[in-house]
């Protein structure tokens, strides 16, 4: 990974954060909780995937249609997250495998 890749990655991340900050406050709160959850137990390739930008897209659509964030995600946000990553290899899987050996 060269310096250009790092610079481009930072630009993309800053643009992503700007999109999150443009969401209504309730969407921002839930997004930050989802992000925290996914960074803790989420897929190994989280930063290389389109999962986080996809969530922002989904939230932007929900906000544009006037729906509350829990109408979009459901009341169990952790279950919403688990459903998003159900087919992905996660850090939790790696940890579980390490203690089973």
Secondary structure, 3 states (H helix, E strand, C coil): CCHHHHHHHHHHHHHHHHHHHCCCHHHHHHHHHHHHHHHHHCECCHHHCCHHHHHHHHHHHHHHCCCCHHHHHCCCHHHHHHHHCCCCCEHHHHHHHHHHC
